[in-house]
Amino acid sequence: MKLDLSVTGGDQPPCFADLQQCLAWIAALPLLNPAQTQAQLLEQLRLLNGYTLPAAARLAMLEALREPIHFVQEESAKKFAGKPLPLSPVEQAALDAAHRLWQGLLMGYLRCLEALLAGDPGLAPQGATICQRALAVLADNHADLVRAGRQPDEGFWRFAHMLYASAEALGAAETTVADPLRSDRPATPAATYVELMLLAAVSLHELAPRQQAWVQRWTRRWSSKVEIRPEPPELQPALPLCVNLESATPPSFKPQAGEGARWLDTAELRKSLKTRLALLAEDKSPASLGLGEDCSPSACLETLQRIYPRWVKGGILRRHARHPMSGPCRMVAGIDAIHYYVAGHQSFKPPGSADSDTLRRQRDELATFGRIATRFEEEYSRDHGFQLENWEVIEDWGMFDQSEDGLRLRRPLAQGGGRLGIGQMVAVQPAGRSDMLLGVVRWTQQQDEALNAGIQLMPGRPQPVALRRTGVMAAPDPYRPGFLLPGAGGQEGLDALVLPPGSFKAERIMETWTQFATRRFKLKELIERGADYERASCIEVA
C-alpha cells in the first residue's frame, strides 16, 4: 500500500525542527485567544507537513501539538456546532478554519504512515499509534462537520477505510495505545475505526446538540464491543454493519463483496444497549450505567431508543410505506409569523386590542361573509418582516415510533430565506392544500448548494388562539399567540395546545380566546418541548 503524497523540501521550515523547540513554541501560544492560536497552529502544521524531517521527530512533534489543537478546536466548535442553517459568515469561517486544522493534523500523521509503510525502522513500534491518531482525527472532524450541517465527502471515507486497512496490513489493528485526550481508556486503531463507523450509522444530524455530545461519548466507550470480521458472523439477533475497505462510502447494513469486505459484529453492543434500555426503564440513573451525569433517565432512554435500531437492527423501520412526493411547498418560521398566516393573514389581536370601529366592521363582515376580510392586513406581514418561503418537497419522511407524517424539503441557498434550527416550529403548506399545518424541524443539512430539512408534522389541524394562564397568580399575564390542536392529545378525549416556552405545568388551567369564544383547558402531560414552543395534551374544563 502506497500513499500518493506531495514531495517535502527544505525551503520553508517551520518555527521548530525538533521536539524541544516545538514544546517551547507551544508554551508561548496565546491560548487566551483561541482564534489566533488556531491560525498559528494551522500555519505551522502547513510548514511542518511540507518540510523534510526524520519521521520519528515528526511524530513526536505531532503528539505534542495534539493538546493545543484539541483545545482550540473545542473552542472553535462553539461558534458553529448546532447553529441554525445556513451558517452566518462568521460561523462558516469558524467551521472552515476547524476543518483545515483537522486536515493539517491528518496530513502530518499520513506523512508518518507513508514513512512507516516505506520501511522506516524507527517507526515500526509506532504503527498502532499512527493509525489510531489519524482515525481519531477523522472521527473528530466528522463530528464537527455533522454538527455544522454537513456530510463528509467520498474522499473522507476513502481515507478512513485506507487507514484501517493499513493498520490491518501492519498487524496493529488490535494493538492498544493510550489516548488521554479523547478517553481515559486505552484505544486501538480498530476501535477508533468502529467509533467513526458508528457515528456515521447513527444519523447524528437528526439528534439535538446535547444528544450528539452523549452519542459521541458513548461511541468511544462502546466501540471496543464491536468486532471487525473478514467473514459474516453467524446468524444472530444483531445485524452486522458492513463496510468495503476498497470503497469511498460510509457503512451500511447492505452486505459487501470482495477482498475489502468487512463485517462489524454488533452482538456484544446489542447486549449492552438492551441491558441499559431495561435499566433506564426502571429509572436507574444514567451515571450508574456509565452514560454520564449530564442527562436524565428519560432523555437517555429516548436517545438510546433512537440509536439502537441504527446500530444493531438494520436501520429505522417504517410503520407506513413511503410514498414518492414532489412539488412546491410554502413554509414560514417564527411564532408570530406562523400565527399570522395560519389565522388567514390576520395579525394577532388579543382581547381589548381592537377599537370600536374595528370591532363593528368585523361583526358586519362576519354577519355578511361568515369571515373577516383580510384586505385590512395586506401590509402587516411586510411591515413585520414575515416571509412565506418557497421550498420543494423531495419526499415524504418519517421517524421511527412517531407520526408517519413528515416532509423532506429543499431550498436552493441562492434563493435566500431564513435560518432553521433543530426543534424550531414551522408551518408548511404543501401543494394541493388550502390550509397550513404545524411542524417541527427535526434535522437540517447543507448539501449541493441547497438547504435540506426534515419536517415532522404535528397531528391535528391548528386553530390559532390567544392564550394565557389563569388563576390567582396569573391575573397580570398578557395574552400570547398559541394554537389549539383538537383531538391531538395522544388519548381519546384529549386535545393539544401549542404554548409559549416555559408555560407547561401539569394541571395548570390555560384560557384560550378567539373572536368566537373563550374556553378553558387543563394541561395534562407535556408531549414535546421544542426550541421555541411547548406542546401539551389538555382537556377542556368548564
C-alpha positions as CSV (number, residue, x, y, z in Angstrom):
1,M,0.0,0.0,0.0
2,K,1.4,3.4,-1.0
3,L,0.3,6.9,-0.2
4,D,0.4,9.5,-3.0
5,L,1.6,12.5,-1.0
6,S,3.4,15.5,-2.3
7,V,7.2,15.7,-2.0
8,T,8.7,17.5,1.0
9,G,11.5,20.0,0.9
10,G,13.7,22.4,3.0
11,D,12.9,25.8,1.6
12,Q,10.2,26.8,4.1
13,P,11.0,25.5,7.6
14,P,8.5,25.7,10.5
15,C,9.4,27.6,13.7
16,F,10.7,24.4,15.2
17,A,12.7,21.5,13.9
18,D,12.8,19.2,16.9
19,L,10.6,18.3,19.9
20,Q,12.3,20.7,22.4
21,Q,11.8,23.6,20.1
22,C,8.2,22.5,19.4
23,L,7.5,22.4,23.2
24,A,9.0,25.9,23.7
25,W,6.8,27.2,20.8
26,I,3.7,25.6,22.3
27,A,4.4,27.2,25.7
28,A,4.3,30.7,24.1
29,L,1.0,30.2,22.3
30,P,-1.7,32.8,23.2
31,L,-4.3,30.2,24.4
32,L,-6.5,33.0,25.8
33,N,-7.1,33.9,22.2
34,P,-8.2,30.6,20.6
35,A,-8.8,32.0,17.1
36,Q,-5.3,33.5,17.0
37,T,-3.8,30.2,18.3
38,Q,-5.8,28.2,15.8
39,A,-4.3,30.3,12.9
40,Q,-0.8,29.9,14.2
41,L,-1.2,26.1,14.6
42,L,-2.6,25.8,11.1
43,E,0.3,27.8,9.6
44,Q,3.0,25.8,11.4
45,L,1.3,22.5,10.5
46,R,1.3,23.6,6.9
47,L,5.0,24.3,7.0
48,L,5.8,21.2,9.0
49,N,3.9,18.9,6.6
50,G,5.9,20.3,3.7
51,Y,9.3,20.2,5.4
52,T,11.7,17.2,5.2
53,L,12.3,15.7,8.6
54,P,13.0,12.3,10.2
55,A,9.7,10.6,10.6
56,A,10.2,9.8,14.3
57,A,10.9,13.5,15.0
58,R,7.8,14.5,13.0
59,L,5.6,12.1,15.0
60,A,6.9,13.3,18.3
61,M,6.1,16.9,17.4
62,L,2.6,16.0,16.2
63,E,1.9,14.3,19.5
64,A,3.0,17.4,21.3
65,L,0.7,19.6,19.1
66,R,-2.4,17.5,19.7
67,E,-3.3,19.0,23.1
68,P,-3.4,22.7,22.0
69,I,-5.1,21.6,18.7
70,H,-7.9,19.9,20.6
71,F,-8.3,22.9,22.9
72,V,-8.7,25.4,20.1
73,Q,-10.9,23.0,18.1
74,E,-13.3,22.7,21.1
75,E,-13.5,26.5,21.4
76,S,-14.0,26.9,17.7
77,A,-16.8,24.4,17.6
78,K,-18.9,26.5,20.0
79,K,-19.2,29.0,17.1
80,F,-20.8,26.6,14.6
81,A,-22.0,23.4,16.3
82,G,-25.8,23.2,16.5
83,K,-26.3,26.6,14.9
84,P,-29.3,27.3,12.6
85,L,-28.6,26.9,8.9
86,P,-27.4,28.3,6.7
87,L,-24.5,29.3,8.9
88,S,-23.6,33.0,9.1
89,P,-20.4,34.2,7.6
90,V,-18.6,34.2,11.0
91,E,-19.9,30.7,11.8
92,Q,-18.9,29.4,8.3
93,A,-15.4,30.9,8.7
94,A,-15.0,29.1,12.1
95,L,-16.1,25.8,10.5
96,D,-13.7,26.2,7.6
97,A,-10.8,27.0,9.9
98,A,-11.6,24.0,12.1
99,H,-11.8,21.7,9.1
100,R,-8.5,23.0,7.7
101,L,-6.7,22.4,11.1
102,W,-8.1,18.8,11.3
103,Q,-6.9,18.2,7.7
104,G,-3.4,19.6,8.6
105,L,-3.1,17.3,11.6
106,L,-4.3,14.4,9.5
107,M,-1.7,15.1,6.8
108,G,1.0,15.1,9.5
109,Y,0.1,11.6,10.5
110,L,-0.2,10.5,6.9
111,R,3.4,11.6,6.4
112,C,4.4,9.3,9.3
113,L,2.3,6.5,7.9
114,E,4.0,7.0,4.5
115,A,7.4,6.6,6.1
116,L,6.3,3.5,8.1
117,L,4.9,1.8,5.0
118,A,8.1,2.6,3.2
119,G,10.0,0.6,5.9
120,D,11.3,3.3,8.3
121,P,12.7,1.1,11.1
122,G,12.4,3.9,13.7
123,L,8.6,3.9,13.4
124,A,8.0,0.1,13.5
125,P,6.8,0.2,17.1
126,Q,4.6,3.2,16.4
127,G,2.3,1.7,13.8
128,A,-0.8,1.4,16.1
129,T,-0.3,5.0,17.4
130,I,0.0,6.5,13.9
131,C,-3.1,4.7,12.6
132,Q,-5.2,5.3,15.7
133,R,-4.3,9.0,15.8
134,A,-5.2,9.5,12.1
135,L,-8.5,7.7,12.6
136,A,-9.2,9.8,15.7
137,V,-8.7,13.0,13.6
138,L,-11.3,11.7,11.1
139,A,-13.7,10.9,13.9
140,D,-13.4,14.4,15.4
141,N,-13.6,16.1,12.0
142,H,-16.7,14.0,11.2
143,A,-18.4,15.2,14.4
144,D,-17.6,18.8,13.6
145,L,-18.9,18.6,10.0
146,V,-22.2,16.9,11.0
147,R,-22.8,19.3,13.9
148,A,-22.5,22.1,11.4
149,G,-25.0,20.6,9.0
150,R,-22.5,19.0,6.6
151,Q,-21.7,15.4,5.5
152,P,-18.2,14.1,4.7
153,D,-17.4,13.6,1.0
154,E,-16.2,10.4,-0.7
155,G,-12.5,11.3,-0.1
156,F,-13.1,11.3,3.6
157,W,-14.4,7.7,3.6
158,R,-11.7,6.6,1.3
159,F,-9.1,7.8,3.7
160,A,-10.9,6.2,6.7
161,H,-11.0,2.8,5.0
162,M,-7.4,3.1,3.8
163,L,-6.2,3.9,7.3
164,Y,-7.9,0.9,8.9
165,A,-6.6,-1.3,6.0
166,S,-3.1,0.0,6.8
167,A,-3.5,-0.9,10.4
168,E,-4.5,-4.4,9.4
169,A,-1.6,-4.7,7.0
170,L,0.8,-3.6,9.7
171,G,-0.7,-6.1,12.2
172,A,-1.5,-3.2,14.5
173,A,-5.3,-3.0,14.3
174,E,-5.9,-4.5,17.8
175,T,-2.8,-3.0,19.5
176,T,-3.8,-0.8,22.4
177,V,-2.4,2.7,22.7
178,A,-3.1,5.4,25.3
179,D,-5.2,8.4,24.1
180,P,-5.9,10.5,27.2
181,L,-7.1,13.5,25.2
182,R,-10.2,11.5,24.0
183,S,-10.8,8.8,26.6
184,D,-9.5,7.5,29.9
185,R,-9.4,4.1,28.4
186,P,-6.8,2.6,26.0
187,A,-7.8,2.7,22.4
188,T,-6.9,0.6,19.3
189,P,-7.0,1.5,15.6
190,A,-9.9,-1.0,15.2
191,A,-12.0,0.5,18.0
192,T,-11.4,4.1,16.7
193,Y,-12.4,3.0,13.2
194,V,-15.5,1.4,14.7
195,E,-16.2,4.7,16.5
196,L,-16.2,6.5,13.2
197,M,-18.5,3.9,11.6
198,L,-21.0,4.0,14.5
199,L,-21.1,7.8,14.3
200,A,-21.8,7.6,10.6
201,A,-24.6,5.0,11.1
202,V,-26.4,6.8,13.8
203,S,-27.6,9.7,11.7
204,L,-26.0,12.2,14.1
205,H,-27.6,15.1,12.3
206,E,-31.1,14.1,13.4
207,L,-30.2,14.5,17.1
208,A,-30.3,17.6,19.2
209,P,-26.9,19.1,20.2
210,R,-26.9,17.7,23.7
211,Q,-27.8,14.2,22.3
212,Q,-25.0,14.5,19.8
213,A,-22.5,15.0,22.7
214,W,-23.8,12.0,24.5
215,V,-23.6,9.8,21.4
216,Q,-20.0,10.9,20.7
217,R,-19.1,9.9,24.3
218,W,-20.9,6.6,24.1
219,T,-19.4,5.5,20.8
220,R,-15.9,5.9,22.3
221,R,-17.0,3.8,25.2
222,W,-18.7,1.1,23.3
223,S,-16.6,0.8,20.1
224,S,-14.5,-1.9,21.7
225,K,-17.6,-4.1,21.9
226,V,-17.8,-4.3,18.1
227,E,-15.6,-6.9,16.4
228,I,-14.5,-6.4,12.8
229,R,-14.6,-9.6,10.9
230,P,-13.4,-10.6,7.4
231,E,-16.4,-13.0,7.1
232,P,-20.1,-12.6,8.0
233,P,-20.8,-13.5,11.6
234,E,-23.2,-16.4,12.4
235,L,-26.9,-15.6,12.2
236,Q,-27.9,-13.7,15.4
237,P,-30.4,-11.1,16.5
238,A,-27.9,-8.3,16.0
239,L,-27.4,-7.4,12.3
240,P,-23.8,-6.5,11.4
241,L,-22.8,-3.2,9.8
242,C,-20.9,-3.7,6.6
243,V,-18.1,-1.8,5.0
244,N,-15.8,-2.2,2.0
245,L,-12.3,-1.1,2.6
246,E,-11.8,-0.5,-1.2
247,S,-14.8,1.8,-1.5
248,A,-15.5,5.5,-0.7
249,T,-18.8,5.0,1.0
250,P,-19.9,5.0,4.7
251,P,-21.1,1.8,6.4
252,S,-24.5,0.3,5.8
253,F,-26.4,-2.9,6.5
254,K,-26.1,-4.0,2.9
255,P,-23.7,-7.0,2.6
256,Q,-20.5,-6.3,0.8
257,A,-18.4,-8.5,-1.5
258,G,-14.7,-8.7,-2.4
259,E,-11.4,-8.7,-0.5
260,G,-12.2,-5.3,1.1
261,A,-15.5,-6.5,2.6
262,R,-15.6,-6.3,6.4
263,W,-18.5,-7.0,8.9
264,L,-18.9,-5.2,12.1
265,D,-20.3,-7.7,14.6
266,T,-22.6,-5.8,16.9
267,A,-23.8,-8.7,19.1
268,E,-22.0,-7.6,22.2
269,L,-23.1,-4.0,21.6
270,R,-26.7,-5.1,21.3
271,K,-26.5,-6.9,24.7
272,S,-25.0,-3.7,26.3
273,L,-27.7,-1.5,24.8
274,K,-30.6,-3.8,25.7
275,T,-29.3,-4.0,29.3
276,R,-29.2,-0.2,29.6
277,L,-32.6,0.2,28.0
278,A,-34.1,-2.1,30.5
279,L,-32.4,-0.5,33.5
280,L,-33.3,3.1,32.3
281,A,-36.9,2.0,32.0
282,E,-36.7,1.1,35.7
283,D,-35.4,4.6,36.5
284,K,-31.8,3.7,37.1
285,S,-29.5,6.7,36.9
286,P,-27.5,7.2,33.7
287,A,-24.4,7.8,35.8
288,S,-24.6,4.4,37.4
289,L,-24.8,2.8,33.9
290,G,-21.8,4.7,32.6
291,L,-23.8,7.0,30.4
292,G,-22.8,10.2,32.1
293,E,-24.0,12.6,34.8
294,D,-25.3,15.3,32.3
295,C,-28.6,13.6,31.3
296,S,-31.8,12.4,32.8
297,P,-33.0,8.8,32.7
298,S,-35.9,9.7,30.3
299,A,-33.7,11.7,28.0
300,C,-31.1,8.9,27.9
301,L,-33.8,6.3,27.3
302,E,-35.2,8.3,24.4
303,T,-31.8,8.7,22.8
304,L,-30.8,5.1,23.2
305,Q,-34.2,4.0,21.7
306,R,-33.4,6.1,18.6
307,I,-29.9,4.9,18.1
308,Y,-30.5,1.2,18.9
309,P,-32.1,0.2,15.6
310,R,-29.5,2.2,13.6
311,W,-26.7,0.2,15.2
312,V,-28.0,-3.3,15.6
313,K,-31.3,-3.8,13.9
314,G,-30.8,-2.9,10.3
315,G,-31.8,0.8,10.5
316,I,-35.0,2.7,11.1
317,L,-38.2,0.7,10.5
318,R,-41.1,2.4,8.8
319,R,-44.6,1.6,10.0
320,H,-46.0,3.0,6.8
321,A,-44.9,2.8,3.3
322,R,-43.0,5.7,1.8
323,H,-44.9,7.5,-1.0
324,P,-43.0,9.4,-3.6
325,M,-43.7,13.1,-3.4
326,S,-42.6,16.2,-5.1
327,G,-43.8,19.7,-5.7
328,P,-43.7,23.1,-4.2
329,C,-44.3,23.8,-0.5
330,R,-44.7,27.1,1.3
331,M,-43.2,27.4,4.7
332,V,-42.9,30.1,7.4
333,A,-41.0,30.1,10.7
334,G,-41.4,32.2,13.8
335,I,-44.3,32.0,16.2
336,D,-45.7,35.4,15.3
337,A,-45.5,34.8,11.6
338,I,-46.9,31.3,11.9
339,H,-49.9,32.7,13.9
340,Y,-50.5,35.4,11.3
341,Y,-50.6,33.0,8.3
342,V,-52.5,30.2,10.0
343,A,-55.1,32.7,11.0
344,G,-55.6,33.7,7.4
345,H,-53.4,36.7,7.2
346,Q,-54.8,38.2,10.4
347,S,-52.5,39.9,12.9
348,F,-52.5,38.8,16.5
349,K,-55.0,40.9,18.4
350,P,-55.7,39.8,21.9
351,P,-59.0,40.8,23.7
352,G,-59.3,44.6,24.2
353,S,-56.8,45.5,21.4
354,A,-59.3,46.4,18.8
355,D,-61.1,49.7,18.8
356,S,-64.9,50.1,18.5
357,D,-64.8,50.9,14.7
358,T,-62.7,47.8,14.1
359,L,-65.0,45.6,16.1
360,R,-68.1,46.9,14.4
361,R,-66.5,46.3,11.0
362,Q,-65.5,42.8,11.9
363,R,-69.0,42.0,13.2
364,D,-70.5,43.2,10.0
365,E,-68.1,41.1,7.9
366,L,-68.9,38.0,10.0
367,A,-72.6,38.5,9.5
368,T,-72.3,39.2,5.8
369,F,-69.5,36.9,4.6
370,G,-69.0,34.4,7.5
371,R,-65.4,35.6,7.9
372,I,-63.3,38.7,8.5
373,A,-61.9,40.2,5.3
374,T,-58.1,40.2,5.0
375,R,-57.7,43.3,3.0
376,F,-57.0,45.4,6.1
377,E,-53.9,43.3,6.8
378,E,-52.2,43.4,3.4
379,E,-49.2,45.4,4.6
380,Y,-48.9,43.8,8.0
381,S,-46.6,40.9,7.0
382,R,-44.3,43.2,5.1
383,D,-44.1,45.7,7.9
384,H,-43.2,43.0,10.4
385,G,-40.7,41.1,8.2
386,F,-42.9,38.0,7.8
387,Q,-41.9,35.9,4.8
388,L,-43.5,32.9,3.2
389,E,-40.6,30.9,1.8
390,N,-40.9,28.6,-1.3
391,W,-39.4,25.1,-0.8
392,E,-39.5,21.9,-2.8
393,V,-40.9,18.6,-1.4
394,I,-38.3,15.9,-2.0
395,E,-40.1,13.0,-0.4
396,D,-42.3,12.1,2.5
397,W,-40.3,11.4,5.6
398,G,-41.0,9.9,9.0
399,M,-39.2,8.9,12.1
400,F,-39.5,5.6,14.0
401,D,-42.2,5.4,16.6
402,Q,-43.6,8.9,15.7
403,S,-46.2,10.2,13.4
404,E,-45.9,8.9,9.9
405,D,-46.4,12.4,8.6
406,G,-43.3,14.2,7.6
407,L,-41.7,16.0,4.7
408,R,-38.2,16.3,3.4
409,L,-37.8,19.8,1.9
410,R,-35.1,21.5,-0.1
411,R,-34.4,25.2,-0.8
412,P,-31.5,26.5,-3.0
413,L,-29.2,28.6,-0.9
414,A,-29.1,31.2,-3.7
415,Q,-32.9,31.6,-3.2
416,G,-32.4,33.2,0.2
417,G,-34.6,32.9,3.3
418,G,-34.5,32.5,7.0
419,R,-32.3,30.2,9.1
420,L,-33.6,26.9,10.5
421,G,-32.6,25.2,13.7
422,I,-33.4,21.7,15.2
423,G,-36.5,21.8,17.3
424,Q,-37.9,25.0,15.8
425,M,-41.6,25.2,15.0
426,V,-42.7,26.0,11.4
427,A,-45.9,26.0,9.4
428,V,-46.0,24.3,6.0
429,Q,-48.5,24.3,3.1
430,P,-47.7,21.5,0.6
431,A,-49.2,21.9,-2.9
432,G,-52.8,21.0,-3.0
433,R,-53.6,22.1,0.5
434,S,-55.6,25.2,1.2
435,D,-54.5,25.4,4.9
436,M,-51.2,25.4,6.8
437,L,-50.0,22.6,9.1
438,L,-47.7,22.9,12.1
439,G,-44.5,21.1,12.1
440,V,-41.1,20.9,13.9
441,V,-37.6,20.9,12.3
442,R,-36.1,17.5,13.1
443,W,-32.9,18.0,11.1
444,T,-31.1,20.3,8.7
445,Q,-28.3,19.8,6.3
446,Q,-26.5,21.9,3.7
447,Q,-25.6,19.9,0.6
448,D,-25.0,20.6,-3.1
449,E,-25.6,24.4,-2.7
450,A,-29.0,23.7,-1.1
451,L,-30.5,23.6,2.4
452,N,-32.3,20.4,3.2
453,A,-34.7,20.0,6.2
454,G,-36.7,17.2,7.7
455,I,-40.1,18.5,9.0
456,Q,-42.1,16.3,11.3
457,L,-45.8,17.4,11.1
458,M,-47.9,17.8,14.3
459,P,-51.2,15.9,14.3
460,G,-54.3,17.9,14.1
461,R,-55.5,20.9,12.2
462,P,-54.2,24.0,14.1
463,Q,-56.6,26.7,15.3
464,P,-54.9,30.0,16.1
465,V,-55.8,31.3,19.6
466,A,-54.7,33.9,22.1
467,L,-53.9,32.2,25.4
468,R,-52.8,32.9,28.9
469,R,-52.6,31.3,32.3
470,T,-55.5,31.7,34.7
471,G,-55.6,31.6,38.5
472,V,-54.9,33.9,41.4
473,M,-51.3,34.5,40.4
474,A,-52.0,34.8,36.7
475,A,-54.1,37.9,36.6
476,P,-51.3,40.1,35.1
477,D,-50.5,37.6,32.4
478,P,-50.9,39.0,28.9
479,Y,-52.4,37.0,26.1
480,R,-49.8,35.4,23.8
481,P,-50.1,33.6,20.4
482,G,-50.8,29.9,20.6
483,F,-52.6,27.1,18.8
484,L,-55.2,24.5,19.7
485,L,-55.0,21.1,18.0
486,P,-58.3,19.4,18.5
487,G,-58.2,15.6,19.2
488,A,-54.4,15.6,19.0
489,G,-53.6,14.9,22.7
490,G,-52.5,11.3,22.2
491,Q,-55.5,9.8,24.0
492,E,-59.2,9.8,23.3
493,G,-60.9,12.9,24.5
494,L,-57.7,14.9,24.8
495,D,-56.8,17.9,22.7
496,A,-53.4,19.5,22.5
497,L,-52.2,23.1,23.0
498,V,-49.1,24.7,21.5
499,L,-47.8,27.0,24.1
500,P,-45.0,29.6,24.6
501,P,-41.8,28.2,26.1
502,G,-42.0,27.8,29.9
503,S,-45.8,27.7,30.0
504,F,-46.3,24.0,30.8
505,K,-47.2,22.8,34.3
506,A,-49.3,19.7,34.9
507,E,-53.0,20.6,35.9
508,R,-52.4,24.3,35.0
509,I,-55.5,26.0,33.6
510,M,-55.0,27.9,30.3
511,E,-57.5,30.3,28.9
512,T,-57.9,30.5,25.1
513,W,-59.6,33.3,23.3
514,T,-60.8,33.7,19.7
515,Q,-63.3,36.1,18.2
516,F,-66.0,33.4,18.6
517,A,-65.4,32.0,22.2
518,T,-63.3,32.0,25.3
519,R,-62.5,28.5,26.6
520,R,-60.5,27.0,29.4
521,F,-58.3,23.9,29.2
522,K,-56.4,21.9,31.9
523,L,-52.9,20.8,30.9
524,K,-52.3,17.1,31.4
525,E,-48.9,15.9,30.0
526,L,-46.1,17.5,28.1
527,I,-45.9,15.9,24.7
528,E,-42.9,17.8,23.4
529,R,-40.6,20.7,24.2
530,G,-39.1,22.4,21.2
531,A,-36.7,25.3,20.8
532,D,-39.4,27.9,20.7
533,Y,-42.6,26.2,21.9
534,E,-44.1,23.5,24.1
535,R,-46.9,21.1,23.1
536,A,-49.1,19.6,25.8
537,S,-52.1,17.4,26.0
538,C,-55.2,19.0,27.6
539,I,-58.8,18.6,28.3
540,E,-61.5,21.3,28.3
541,V,-63.0,22.4,31.6
542,A,-66.0,24.5,32.4
